[in-house]
Amino acid sequence: MILIIRLSLPNTSIYQEAPQEFTGIIEKINIQENKISITLKKKERVIGTLYQKEKESLPNLHLGDQINVTGTFKRPSVNTTDYLFNYQKYCERNHIFYLVEIESLKQIKKNHNFYYYLKQRCLDYLTNPYLRTFLLGDKTLLEETIKRSYQENGISHLFAISGMHITLLVNLISKGLKKLKVGENTIFKSTMIFLLIYLSLIGPSPSVVRGVLFYFFFTLNKNYYFYIKPINLFLVILSISFWINPYNIYDVGYQYSYTISFTLISLSKELQEKNYFHSLLKVSFLAFLVSIPITIYSFYQINLLGILYNLFFVPLISLIIFPMSLIVAMIKPLEPIYQIGIYFLEKISLLLSKITIGKLIFKRVPFPIYLFYGLLLFSFIIFKNRKILFLFLSVLTIHYLLPFFDNQEYLKMIDIGQGDSILLHSKNKNILVDTGGYESFGPSRDGTIFYHTLQPLFRSIGIHKLDYLILTHGDKDHLGEAQTIVDNMRVDKIIINDNRMNVYEKMLPKEKITRGKQGFYIHLKHIRMWQLNEDLEDENDSSQIYYVIWNRKTILLTGDASIKSEQLLLENYDLGHIDILKAGHHGSKTSTSEELLKKITPNVVLISCGRDNKFKHPNVETIEKLRKYHIPYHRTDIEGTITVNMKKKKYNEYGK
């Protein structure tokens, strides 16, 4: 047994959070719509972001160029909602501690480094998204909807350069050199030189490093008759990979790669089949099985049909698409034929991703449970005892069924930036009031907030469907994600306001839509809700306002209703004391009047608004009013997602 220990000292940065000037070498450039991201390195890496204005032209930048940047240095964002992606930790694991919002940049020196020149030439030559993906490991040009479909189908691993790609490249080089009657040792040395150059060009991703190390050690073991057992070689490679970068342990691709490799090596005899598809089915099933703990911990969902999908996609990509990528890279006129194959690949993946049968959601549970899953699977691989597998599947089934016996009751004001999205959860029943949405995207299929925030949040707490989706009014920051939600999860009923929402109504399934007129009533488990507002001329004034009674507590959800709406509310209803008030219009000075505060005397006020938003919400006047009447308040721009446990008697338990 070989043990390699690497001492990893705490990471520190030479920069600080402030406006400053910085000169560095361009390591990466990524252009998306109006945003340009540049990874710069001097003594340490920083990621700079520049938002282009209309008709603005940038210098003709290339990898290796030295540029001077002026901008504000900021720490990467943390996850403001539990269990969501933590960008700050991700950056720190890649030794990046600051981001810079670029105000100006200028080119100082053009690149004179051959490495960067070669890498830039490869990028310029391989403009096809799939050629870049399969040959350079660069997925930035792939459309987000397509990438999501691969993830949903459980086949995204096929698009990462891994042992499969390395093996094919090695075989092509070896066969070519053998035809030239080159000796085994020379073939081995030539192939290793090629792989090291290739590795330096595409970057040391965990799967590529594993593929190169596997080739090196297994070929060395074979050529020089060391007779080292494959499992021992695997442990050596695992130790070296830890030594190269200990932080790889947090990388999901790394976890998948080494877990599946260990399984296939340990069970290599059991996997031997004369029939290719029988062997592929066994490999697909085992790879799926042992990756379940990683998948449900990281993504909260597994797709049982992924086993079958791999039977189709693995040979398609490994035997047709990837070899064709190599050929097209050398013979560019063949690209139109290549694109036909890619077209069908994408269409089939998009079609299959819409199939909901077999997609199982697993809520987040304490981390030791996932370790227990891993221990059971490890024991099954070592001892090959089916009783262990039965125990694993039994515990997994209980895990899946947990949400159906959920007894929790809470309100979540979700941090979705500048907008509103409030989840009411009572005993596995769910009401979502507004969806959030970016103004520039509108009620489109962009789905940024849904895919990055709402969907992972819902899955992590075991939400399979929404019983009600309430859209308080027609502003984009309240319903911009509605169509994406309806397209991607089950929604039983959609409630829209009685004003100018016809354009949005056409984009949603008519059979599910109800207009929430004044007096509209919802009763779901312990939640009772009444819509109190009238149909007024202004869209904000016409926001649905819900009076909620929940476990003897009262809540007032006001959408973007203004002081005018509040006045009508006070005239028409004797609301009495309100326990929780959702501040109208993100804390704007046009809402949350003194008259309302004096009348309902809320115990606490919740404010949903984005960090550094251009509207300056919440307004200083609103905050001063709350302080004047000694009313506690909580803000999503400062605290992130705010959770109120509706079973508690006191309102002192708030959190992500």
PyMOL commands that set and color helices and strands:
alter all, ss='L'
color gray80, all
select helices_A, chain A and resi 87-93+114-125+129-136+144-152+156-159+163-179+184-202+206-223+230-244+246-250+252-266+276-290+292-298+306-330+332-353+367-383+386-405+448-460+476-479+482-488+502-505+510-512+563-572+584-587+594-600+620-628+636-639
alter helices_A, ss='H'
color red, helices_A
select strands_A, chain A and resi 19-32+35-41+45-51+66-74+96-109+301-303+359-361+409-413+422-426+429-433+465-471+490-496+513-515+521-524+527-531+546-550+553-557+580-582+604-607+633-635+642-645
alter strands_A, ss='S'
color yellow, strands_A
deselect
rebuild
show_as cartoon
